Amino acid sequence: MNVAVCIVAFRNAPDIVDCLAALSRSTHRDFEVLICENGGQAAYDALITQLPSSLPGGQIVRAVRAPRNLGYAGGVNVGLRETAAADAWWILNPDTLPQPQSLERMVAKLQAGDCDAVGDTVYLPDGRVQSHGGLWRPWLARSVSLGHGSPYGQAVDPARIERKQNYLNGASMMIGRRFLETVGPMREDYFLYCEEVEWCLRARRLGMRLGYAPGADVLHIAGTTTGSYAAIRSRPRTPIYLGERNKLLTTRDCYPLRLPVAAAAALALAFLRFGRARAWRQLGYAVSGWAAGLRGGRGPPRWLDVG
């Protein structure tokens, strides 16, 4: 099975170099890498000076420059279009380090035929699990990362994960051709955050099945581009604003009748989260994002320079 590894970059060439080094050790050899640089011409020029044309195993590495910052979903969609002949696509964050067996195990799970998209265990540098998969709670407009905070390496029940999850972690997820042809690409009007949640929820409504590949583990450095993992009182505007806005967009698009309850719950949770930490500036970002989501605002915010 030929897999296209689709990576969205944003002025972070060192992350890409490290990710490629990890991919070069993959036990599954039939893949190519497509990188979409969202950060403009200078970032693209800096990236290609550090990229090999192929990995030591002969896998082709290509980079394309987006015409502007298309956001994560837009960058992923560029990757899907540029590698249309692949059998499957591995959406992979640039600040990840897959283990050598990860791709092989995800391919094996997809080829088993009992799912149309595959997730895995994504873990953090401090030895905690980021997620084994995700559960979207529509009444609260809230995503729950299964296993979050548990020790990495602790035994898990794959069947239980597959029963509970209704979306996959966008830092590392594989989709098959049937998924893409049935569901279509990611929604670019989300720009950043929750795009994988909406994609998977839409897929499930269309009969797609989400799997979990045990042992396909991926280290996620997390937040190197957006600052989303910074201390809460230092967290920047973009991830907070878009995170809150897109929770309501996901509700609007997937569970529209629940929007009034979910919007109230999301606002209360934002006040609880940021107010408890006395992160007043961040609370302002959250409330403005929430209000934009309530209005149905989409795409990049007007104050964000997308080139």
TIMARLUM-861069 format. One record per residue (C-alpha): chain; z, x, y; residue in three letters. Coordinates in steps of 0.001 Angstrom, whole numbers. Example, Ala and Ser with C-alpha at 12.3 -4.5 7.8 and 13.67 -1.06 7.14 Angstrom:
// residues 2
<atom chain="A" zz="7800" xx="12300" yy="-4500" res="ALA"/>
<atom chain="A" zz="7140" xx="13670" yy="-1060" res="SER"/>
//
This chain:
// residues 307
<atom chain="A" zz="0" xx="0" yy="0" res="MET"/>
<atom chain="A" zz="-1068" xx="1411" yy="3353" res="ASN"/>
<atom chain="A" zz="1594" xx="901" yy="6003" res="VAL"/>
<atom chain="A" zz="1151" xx="1240" yy="9739" res="ALA"/>
<atom chain="A" zz="4334" xx="2454" yy="11410" res="VAL"/>
<atom chain="A" zz="4337" xx="910" yy="14891" res="CYS"/>
<atom chain="A" zz="6566" xx="2587" yy="17476" res="ILE"/>
<atom chain="A" zz="6947" xx="1559" yy="21123" res="VAL"/>
<atom chain="A" zz="7747" xx="4454" yy="23453" res="ALA"/>
<atom chain="A" zz="9002" xx="4478" yy="27026" res="PHE"/>
<atom chain="A" zz="9257" xx="7961" yy="28500" res="ARG"/>
<atom chain="A" zz="11244" xx="9254" yy="25527" res="ASN"/>
<atom chain="A" zz="9046" xx="11826" yy="23813" res="ALA"/>
<atom chain="A" zz="12034" xx="13718" yy="22276" res="PRO"/>
<atom chain="A" zz="13072" xx="10566" yy="20409" res="ASP"/>
<atom chain="A" zz="9534" xx="10207" yy="19053" res="ILE"/>
<atom chain="A" zz="9440" xx="13819" yy="17887" res="VAL"/>
<atom chain="A" zz="12701" xx="13382" yy="15970" res="ASP"/>
<atom chain="A" zz="11539" xx="10087" yy="14451" res="CYS"/>
<atom chain="A" zz="8290" xx="11680" yy="13272" res="LEU"/>
<atom chain="A" zz="10232" xx="14530" yy="11683" res="ALA"/>
<atom chain="A" zz="12210" xx="11982" yy="9692" res="ALA"/>
<atom chain="A" zz="9043" xx="10081" yy="8718" res="LEU"/>
<atom chain="A" zz="7431" xx="13309" yy="7509" res="SER"/>
<atom chain="A" zz="10044" xx="13410" yy="4724" res="ARG"/>
<atom chain="A" zz="9139" xx="9941" yy="3474" res="SER"/>
<atom chain="A" zz="8728" xx="9562" yy="-291" res="THR"/>
<atom chain="A" zz="6071" xx="6889" yy="323" res="HIS"/>
<atom chain="A" zz="3061" xx="8822" yy="1520" res="ARG"/>
<atom chain="A" zz="455" xx="6155" yy="2293" res="ASP"/>
<atom chain="A" zz="1078" xx="5406" yy="5933" res="PHE"/>
<atom chain="A" zz="-124" xx="6083" yy="9454" res="GLU"/>
<atom chain="A" zz="1757" xx="6131" yy="12748" res="VAL"/>
<atom chain="A" zz="703" xx="4347" yy="15930" res="LEU"/>
<atom chain="A" zz="2719" xx="4914" yy="19108" res="ILE"/>
<atom chain="A" zz="2254" xx="2716" yy="22162" res="CYS"/>
<atom chain="A" zz="3479" xx="4453" yy="25316" res="GLU"/>
<atom chain="A" zz="4682" xx="1875" yy="27842" res="ASN"/>
<atom chain="A" zz="5823" xx="4372" yy="30457" res="GLY"/>
<atom chain="A" zz="2597" xx="5132" yy="32332" res="GLY"/>
<atom chain="A" zz="94" xx="7973" yy="32465" res="GLN"/>
<atom chain="A" zz="2564" xx="10801" yy="33084" res="ALA"/>
<atom chain="A" zz="4708" xx="9711" yy="30145" res="ALA"/>
<atom chain="A" zz="1636" xx="9422" yy="27947" res="TYR"/>
<atom chain="A" zz="467" xx="12900" yy="28932" res="ASP"/>
<atom chain="A" zz="3925" xx="14312" yy="28191" res="ALA"/>
<atom chain="A" zz="3989" xx="12531" yy="24834" res="LEU"/>
<atom chain="A" zz="630" xx="13685" yy="23518" res="ILE"/>
<atom chain="A" zz="1407" xx="17327" yy="24283" res="THR"/>
<atom chain="A" zz="4257" xx="17059" yy="21757" res="GLN"/>
<atom chain="A" zz="2538" xx="14998" yy="19061" res="LEU"/>
<atom chain="A" zz="764" xx="16434" yy="16046" res="PRO"/>
<atom chain="A" zz="-2518" xx="14800" yy="15053" res="SER"/>
<atom chain="A" zz="-1057" xx="14353" yy="11598" res="SER"/>
<atom chain="A" zz="2169" xx="14896" yy="9686" res="LEU"/>
<atom chain="A" zz="2488" xx="17631" yy="7039" res="PRO"/>
<atom chain="A" zz="1624" xx="15067" yy="4353" res="GLY"/>
<atom chain="A" zz="-1670" xx="14249" yy="6064" res="GLY"/>
<atom chain="A" zz="-580" xx="10974" yy="7666" res="GLN"/>
<atom chain="A" zz="-2469" xx="10289" yy="10897" res="ILE"/>
<atom chain="A" zz="-467" xx="10078" yy="14121" res="VAL"/>
<atom chain="A" zz="-2041" xx="8339" yy="17107" res="ARG"/>
<atom chain="A" zz="-790" xx="7419" yy="20554" res="ALA"/>
<atom chain="A" zz="-2246" xx="4884" yy="22955" res="VAL"/>
<atom chain="A" zz="-1274" xx="4221" yy="26551" res="ARG"/>
<atom chain="A" zz="-453" xx="662" yy="27533" res="ALA"/>
<atom chain="A" zz="-2155" xx="-451" yy="30775" res="PRO"/>
<atom chain="A" zz="1339" xx="-1151" yy="32175" res="ARG"/>
<atom chain="A" zz="4834" xx="-1630" yy="30781" res="ASN"/>
<atom chain="A" zz="4195" xx="-4465" yy="28335" res="LEU"/>
<atom chain="A" zz="7779" xx="-4635" yy="27085" res="GLY"/>
<atom chain="A" zz="8792" xx="-4190" yy="23476" res="TYR"/>
<atom chain="A" zz="6900" xx="-7213" yy="22169" res="ALA"/>
<atom chain="A" zz="3730" xx="-6253" yy="24029" res="GLY"/>
<atom chain="A" zz="3937" xx="-2691" yy="22748" res="GLY"/>
<atom chain="A" zz="4414" xx="-3897" yy="19184" res="VAL"/>
<atom chain="A" zz="1392" xx="-6165" yy="19524" res="ASN"/>
<atom chain="A" zz="-721" xx="-3244" yy="20710" res="VAL"/>
<atom chain="A" zz="330" xx="-1405" yy="17560" res="GLY"/>
<atom chain="A" zz="-597" xx="-4364" yy="15365" res="LEU"/>
<atom chain="A" zz="-4043" xx="-4654" yy="16935" res="ARG"/>
<atom chain="A" zz="-4734" xx="-912" yy="16747" res="GLU"/>
<atom chain="A" zz="-3938" xx="-823" yy="13020" res="THR"/>
<atom chain="A" zz="-5497" xx="-4119" yy="11957" res="ALA"/>
<atom chain="A" zz="-6714" xx="-2757" yy="8613" res="ALA"/>
<atom chain="A" zz="-3227" xx="-1912" yy="7309" res="ALA"/>
<atom chain="A" zz="-1657" xx="-3790" yy="4409" res="ASP"/>
<atom chain="A" zz="1754" xx="-3964" yy="6094" res="ALA"/>
<atom chain="A" zz="3421" xx="-2948" yy="9356" res="TRP"/>
<atom chain="A" zz="6763" xx="-1243" yy="9849" res="TRP"/>
<atom chain="A" zz="8113" xx="-2000" yy="13320" res="ILE"/>
<atom chain="A" zz="10369" xx="952" yy="14090" res="LEU"/>
<atom chain="A" zz="12360" xx="1872" yy="17183" res="ASN"/>
<atom chain="A" zz="11648" xx="5324" yy="18587" res="PRO"/>
<atom chain="A" zz="15345" xx="6290" yy="18496" res="ASP"/>
<atom chain="A" zz="15626" xx="5860" yy="14727" res="THR"/>
<atom chain="A" zz="15793" xx="8333" yy="11849" res="LEU"/>
<atom chain="A" zz="14724" xx="6685" yy="8589" res="PRO"/>
<atom chain="A" zz="15974" xx="8169" yy="5353" res="GLN"/>
<atom chain="A" zz="13288" xx="9619" yy="3049" res="PRO"/>
<atom chain="A" zz="13394" xx="6688" yy="599" res="GLN"/>
<atom chain="A" zz="13488" xx="3928" yy="3227" res="SER"/>
<atom chain="A" zz="9762" xx="3244" yy="3468" res="LEU"/>
<atom chain="A" zz="9308" xx="3406" yy="-307" res="GLU"/>
<atom chain="A" zz="12044" xx="830" yy="-876" res="ARG"/>
<atom chain="A" zz="10785" xx="-1524" yy="1805" res="MET"/>
<atom chain="A" zz="7282" xx="-1367" yy="341" res="VAL"/>
<atom chain="A" zz="8644" xx="-2035" yy="-3145" res="ALA"/>
<atom chain="A" zz="10534" xx="-5085" yy="-1885" res="LYS"/>
<atom chain="A" zz="7470" xx="-6451" yy="-124" res="LEU"/>
<atom chain="A" zz="5275" xx="-5829" yy="-3150" res="GLN"/>
<atom chain="A" zz="7729" xx="-7681" yy="-5395" res="ALA"/>
<atom chain="A" zz="6257" xx="-10825" yy="-3870" res="GLY"/>
<atom chain="A" zz="9461" xx="-12759" yy="-3149" res="ASP"/>
<atom chain="A" zz="9338" xx="-12271" yy="632" res="CYS"/>
<atom chain="A" zz="6895" xx="-11876" yy="3504" res="ASP"/>
<atom chain="A" zz="8975" xx="-9596" yy="5739" res="ALA"/>
<atom chain="A" zz="11667" xx="-7063" yy="4879" res="VAL"/>
<atom chain="A" zz="14756" xx="-5807" yy="6647" res="GLY"/>
<atom chain="A" zz="17222" xx="-3096" yy="5747" res="ASP"/>
<atom chain="A" zz="20535" xx="-1546" yy="6720" res="THR"/>
<atom chain="A" zz="20524" xx="-81" yy="10211" res="VAL"/>
<atom chain="A" zz="23546" xx="2095" yy="10968" res="TYR"/>
<atom chain="A" zz="24919" xx="3924" yy="13985" res="LEU"/>
<atom chain="A" zz="25784" xx="7605" yy="14522" res="PRO"/>
<atom chain="A" zz="29517" xx="6875" yy="14331" res="ASP"/>
<atom chain="A" zz="29181" xx="5774" yy="10694" res="GLY"/>
<atom chain="A" zz="29346" xx="2030" yy="11329" res="ARG"/>
<atom chain="A" zz="26744" xx="-520" yy="10319" res="VAL"/>
<atom chain="A" zz="24724" xx="-2030" yy="13145" res="GLN"/>
<atom chain="A" zz="23331" xx="-4704" yy="10851" res="SER"/>
<atom chain="A" zz="22113" xx="-5565" yy="7373" res="HIS"/>
<atom chain="A" zz="20188" xx="-8465" yy="8902" res="GLY"/>
<atom chain="A" zz="20831" xx="-11147" yy="11469" res="GLY"/>
<atom chain="A" zz="22056" xx="-14712" yy="11767" res="LEU"/>
<atom chain="A" zz="21071" xx="-16747" yy="14803" res="TRP"/>
<atom chain="A" zz="23632" xx="-19400" yy="15716" res="ARG"/>
<atom chain="A" zz="21610" xx="-21962" yy="17694" res="PRO"/>
<atom chain="A" zz="24512" xx="-24043" yy="19045" res="TRP"/>
<atom chain="A" zz="25949" xx="-20927" yy="20701" res="LEU"/>
<atom chain="A" zz="22653" xx="-19196" yy="21565" res="ALA"/>
<atom chain="A" zz="24176" xx="-16169" yy="19883" res="ARG"/>
<atom chain="A" zz="22943" xx="-13559" yy="17450" res="SER"/>
<atom chain="A" zz="25311" xx="-12296" yy="14763" res="VAL"/>
<atom chain="A" zz="24539" xx="-8937" yy="13148" res="SER"/>
<atom chain="A" zz="25510" xx="-9195" yy="9497" res="LEU"/>
<atom chain="A" zz="27924" xx="-6427" yy="8532" res="GLY"/>
<atom chain="A" zz="28253" xx="-5172" yy="12100" res="HIS"/>
<atom chain="A" zz="31058" xx="-2635" yy="12441" res="GLY"/>
<atom chain="A" zz="31671" xx="-2243" yy="8736" res="SER"/>
<atom chain="A" zz="31697" xx="1283" yy="7265" res="PRO"/>
<atom chain="A" zz="28231" xx="2560" yy="6426" res="TYR"/>
<atom chain="A" zz="27871" xx="3066" yy="2672" res="GLY"/>
<atom chain="A" zz="30118" xx="169" yy="1741" res="GLN"/>
<atom chain="A" zz="28633" xx="-1883" yy="-1103" res="ALA"/>
<atom chain="A" zz="26738" xx="-5004" yy="-45" res="VAL"/>
<atom chain="A" zz="25364" xx="-8022" yy="-1894" res="ASP"/>
<atom chain="A" zz="21598" xx="-8170" yy="-1201" res="PRO"/>
<atom chain="A" zz="21319" xx="-11766" yy="-2410" res="ALA"/>
<atom chain="A" zz="24050" xx="-12866" yy="-14" res="ARG"/>
<atom chain="A" zz="22331" xx="-11116" yy="2893" res="ILE"/>
<atom chain="A" zz="19068" xx="-12865" yy="2070" res="GLU"/>
<atom chain="A" zz="20823" xx="-16233" yy="1893" res="ARG"/>
<atom chain="A" zz="22504" xx="-15786" yy="5273" res="LYS"/>
<atom chain="A" zz="19943" xx="-14000" yy="7420" res="GLN"/>
<atom chain="A" zz="17425" xx="-15918" yy="9479" res="ASN"/>
<atom chain="A" zz="16098" xx="-12960" yy="11421" res="TYR"/>
<atom chain="A" zz="15633" xx="-9208" yy="10898" res="LEU"/>
<atom chain="A" zz="16782" xx="-6324" yy="13087" res="ASN"/>
<atom chain="A" zz="13857" xx="-5422" yy="15327" res="GLY"/>
<atom chain="A" zz="14807" xx="-1743" yy="15209" res="ALA"/>
<atom chain="A" zz="13451" xx="-1603" yy="11651" res="SER"/>
<atom chain="A" zz="11531" xx="-4442" yy="10053" res="MET"/>
<atom chain="A" zz="8440" xx="-4602" yy="7865" res="MET"/>
<atom chain="A" zz="5973" xx="-7464" yy="7831" res="ILE"/>
<atom chain="A" zz="3173" xx="-8126" yy="5367" res="GLY"/>
<atom chain="A" zz="-337" xx="-9347" yy="6076" res="ARG"/>
<atom chain="A" zz="490" xx="-12930" yy="5106" res="ARG"/>
<atom chain="A" zz="3290" xx="-12951" yy="7683" res="PHE"/>
<atom chain="A" zz="1063" xx="-11717" yy="10484" res="LEU"/>
<atom chain="A" zz="-1853" xx="-14007" yy="9643" res="GLU"/>
<atom chain="A" zz="418" xx="-17045" yy="9372" res="THR"/>
<atom chain="A" zz="2831" xx="-16453" yy="12240" res="VAL"/>
<atom chain="A" zz="774" xx="-14430" yy="14683" res="GLY"/>
<atom chain="A" zz="2097" xx="-11635" yy="16936" res="PRO"/>
<atom chain="A" zz="5347" xx="-11381" yy="18875" res="MET"/>
<atom chain="A" zz="5739" xx="-13443" yy="22027" res="ARG"/>
<atom chain="A" zz="5081" xx="-11089" yy="24928" res="GLU"/>
<atom chain="A" zz="6646" xx="-13412" yy="27507" res="ASP"/>
<atom chain="A" zz="10082" xx="-12371" yy="26192" res="TYR"/>
<atom chain="A" zz="9273" xx="-8813" yy="27323" res="PHE"/>
<atom chain="A" zz="12443" xx="-7277" yy="25860" res="LEU"/>
<atom chain="A" zz="15243" xx="-8601" yy="23630" res="TYR"/>
<atom chain="A" zz="15314" xx="-11529" yy="21204" res="CYS"/>
<atom chain="A" zz="11588" xx="-11207" yy="20504" res="GLU"/>
<atom chain="A" zz="12256" xx="-10402" yy="16841" res="GLU"/>
<atom chain="A" zz="14684" xx="-13331" yy="16601" res="VAL"/>
<atom chain="A" zz="12094" xx="-15822" yy="17843" res="GLU"/>
<atom chain="A" zz="9413" xx="-14218" yy="15634" res="TRP"/>
<atom chain="A" zz="11517" xx="-14619" yy="12508" res="CYS"/>
<atom chain="A" zz="12713" xx="-18133" yy="13347" res="LEU"/>
<atom chain="A" zz="9114" xx="-19165" yy="13970" res="ARG"/>
<atom chain="A" zz="8117" xx="-17530" yy="10689" res="ALA"/>
<atom chain="A" zz="10759" xx="-19385" yy="8715" res="ARG"/>
<atom chain="A" zz="9576" xx="-22706" yy="10121" res="ARG"/>
<atom chain="A" zz="6134" xx="-21808" yy="8775" res="LEU"/>
<atom chain="A" zz="7478" xx="-21066" yy="5300" res="GLY"/>
<atom chain="A" zz="7819" xx="-17295" yy="5488" res="MET"/>
<atom chain="A" zz="10621" xx="-15647" yy="3513" res="ARG"/>
<atom chain="A" zz="12792" xx="-12800" yy="4787" res="LEU"/>
<atom chain="A" zz="13934" xx="-10136" yy="2331" res="GLY"/>
<atom chain="A" zz="16375" xx="-7257" yy="2325" res="TYR"/>
<atom chain="A" zz="15670" xx="-3833" yy="807" res="ALA"/>
<atom chain="A" zz="18845" xx="-2118" yy="-491" res="PRO"/>
<atom chain="A" zz="18923" xx="1600" yy="176" res="GLY"/>
<atom chain="A" zz="16218" xx="1478" yy="2864" res="ALA"/>
<atom chain="A" zz="18665" xx="2811" yy="5422" res="ASP"/>
<atom chain="A" zz="17795" xx="3763" yy="8985" res="VAL"/>
<atom chain="A" zz="19979" xx="5600" yy="11494" res="LEU"/>
<atom chain="A" zz="19679" xx="4048" yy="14949" res="HIS"/>
<atom chain="A" zz="20772" xx="6224" yy="17853" res="ILE"/>
<atom chain="A" zz="20651" xx="2999" yy="19951" res="ALA"/>
<atom chain="A" zz="20188" xx="2420" yy="23646" res="GLY"/>
<atom chain="A" zz="18502" xx="5710" yy="24533" res="THR"/>
<atom chain="A" zz="15828" xx="3927" yy="26592" res="THR"/>
<atom chain="A" zz="17609" xx="863" yy="27985" res="THR"/>
<atom chain="A" zz="21235" xx="1985" yy="28201" res="GLY"/>
<atom chain="A" zz="22293" xx="-1103" yy="26261" res="SER"/>
<atom chain="A" zz="24972" xx="831" yy="24351" res="TYR"/>
<atom chain="A" zz="26633" xx="2329" yy="27423" res="ALA"/>
<atom chain="A" zz="30247" xx="1422" yy="28193" res="ALA"/>
<atom chain="A" zz="30310" xx="-2204" yy="29267" res="ILE"/>
<atom chain="A" zz="31210" xx="-1470" yy="32900" res="ARG"/>
<atom chain="A" zz="28383" xx="1055" yy="33149" res="SER"/>
<atom chain="A" zz="25715" xx="-1042" yy="31463" res="ARG"/>
<atom chain="A" zz="22572" xx="-1437" yy="33585" res="PRO"/>
<atom chain="A" zz="20988" xx="-4619" yy="34845" res="ARG"/>
<atom chain="A" zz="17893" xx="-4863" yy="32648" res="THR"/>
<atom chain="A" zz="19413" xx="-5213" yy="29155" res="PRO"/>
<atom chain="A" zz="22105" xx="-7614" yy="30340" res="ILE"/>
<atom chain="A" zz="19785" xx="-9821" yy="32376" res="TYR"/>
<atom chain="A" zz="17077" xx="-10008" yy="29729" res="LEU"/>
<atom chain="A" zz="19548" xx="-10386" yy="26879" res="GLY"/>
<atom chain="A" zz="21140" xx="-13451" yy="28490" res="GLU"/>
<atom chain="A" zz="17847" xx="-14922" yy="29665" res="ARG"/>
<atom chain="A" zz="16141" xx="-14570" yy="26327" res="ASN"/>
<atom chain="A" zz="18989" xx="-16188" yy="24408" res="LYS"/>
<atom chain="A" zz="18133" xx="-19366" yy="26261" res="LEU"/>
<atom chain="A" zz="14388" xx="-18846" yy="25823" res="LEU"/>
<atom chain="A" zz="14937" xx="-18554" yy="22070" res="THR"/>
<atom chain="A" zz="16918" xx="-21785" yy="22132" res="THR"/>
<atom chain="A" zz="14304" xx="-23504" yy="24303" res="ARG"/>
<atom chain="A" zz="11460" xx="-22433" yy="22019" res="ASP"/>
<atom chain="A" zz="13116" xx="-22933" yy="18621" res="CYS"/>
<atom chain="A" zz="15890" xx="-25504" yy="19122" res="TYR"/>
<atom chain="A" zz="15030" xx="-27370" yy="22350" res="PRO"/>
<atom chain="A" zz="17330" xx="-30335" yy="21692" res="LEU"/>
<atom chain="A" zz="20306" xx="-27976" yy="21498" res="ARG"/>
<atom chain="A" zz="19650" xx="-26296" yy="24839" res="LEU"/>
<atom chain="A" zz="22291" xx="-28180" yy="26900" res="PRO"/>
<atom chain="A" zz="25118" xx="-27278" yy="24494" res="VAL"/>
<atom chain="A" zz="23835" xx="-23765" yy="23848" res="ALA"/>
<atom chain="A" zz="23453" xx="-23030" yy="27561" res="ALA"/>
<atom chain="A" zz="27043" xx="-24028" yy="28266" res="ALA"/>
<atom chain="A" zz="28269" xx="-21949" yy="25327" res="ALA"/>
<atom chain="A" zz="26221" xx="-18915" yy="26390" res="ALA"/>
<atom chain="A" zz="27623" xx="-19041" yy="29917" res="LEU"/>
<atom chain="A" zz="31199" xx="-19334" yy="28656" res="ALA"/>
<atom chain="A" zz="30700" xx="-16418" yy="26282" res="LEU"/>
<atom chain="A" zz="29255" xx="-14281" yy="29105" res="ALA"/>
<atom chain="A" zz="32293" xx="-14968" yy="31305" res="PHE"/>
<atom chain="A" zz="34591" xx="-14159" yy="28400" res="LEU"/>
<atom chain="A" zz="32789" xx="-10950" yy="27459" res="ARG"/>
<atom chain="A" zz="32351" xx="-9396" yy="30889" res="PHE"/>
<atom chain="A" zz="35304" xx="-10983" yy="32623" res="GLY"/>
<atom chain="A" zz="37731" xx="-9737" yy="30009" res="ARG"/>
<atom chain="A" zz="36450" xx="-6200" yy="30634" res="ALA"/>
<atom chain="A" zz="36572" xx="-6713" yy="34424" res="ARG"/>
<atom chain="A" zz="32896" xx="-5821" yy="34465" res="ALA"/>
<atom chain="A" zz="32161" xx="-7954" yy="37511" res="TRP"/>
<atom chain="A" zz="28815" xx="-6407" yy="38403" res="ARG"/>
<atom chain="A" zz="27645" xx="-6843" yy="34815" res="GLN"/>
<atom chain="A" zz="28868" xx="-10435" yy="34864" res="LEU"/>
<atom chain="A" zz="26614" xx="-10994" yy="37874" res="GLY"/>
<atom chain="A" zz="23657" xx="-9611" yy="35934" res="TYR"/>
<atom chain="A" zz="24510" xx="-11907" yy="33017" res="ALA"/>
<atom chain="A" zz="24817" xx="-15034" yy="35147" res="VAL"/>
<atom chain="A" zz="21512" xx="-14345" yy="36916" res="SER"/>
<atom chain="A" zz="19804" xx="-13832" yy="33547" res="GLY"/>
<atom chain="A" zz="21383" xx="-17015" yy="32215" res="TRP"/>
<atom chain="A" zz="20122" xx="-18947" yy="35231" res="ALA"/>
<atom chain="A" zz="16610" xx="-17554" yy="34738" res="ALA"/>
<atom chain="A" zz="16681" xx="-18643" yy="31106" res="GLY"/>
<atom chain="A" zz="17830" xx="-22102" yy="32106" res="LEU"/>
<atom chain="A" zz="14868" xx="-22334" yy="34505" res="ARG"/>
<atom chain="A" zz="12512" xx="-21130" yy="31770" res="GLY"/>
<atom chain="A" zz="11669" xx="-17836" yy="33469" res="GLY"/>
<atom chain="A" zz="9537" xx="-15522" yy="31360" res="ARG"/>
<atom chain="A" zz="7899" xx="-12111" yy="31404" res="GLY"/>
<atom chain="A" zz="9281" xx="-9051" yy="33190" res="PRO"/>
<atom chain="A" zz="11671" xx="-9845" yy="36059" res="PRO"/>
<atom chain="A" zz="10083" xx="-9585" yy="39513" res="ARG"/>
<atom chain="A" zz="12443" xx="-6756" yy="40446" res="TRP"/>
<atom chain="A" zz="11439" xx="-4617" yy="37458" res="LEU"/>
<atom chain="A" zz="8673" xx="-2082" yy="38123" res="ASP"/>
<atom chain="A" zz="6253" xx="-2378" yy="35201" res="VAL"/>
<atom chain="A" zz="3533" xx="-151" yy="36647" res="GLY"/>
//
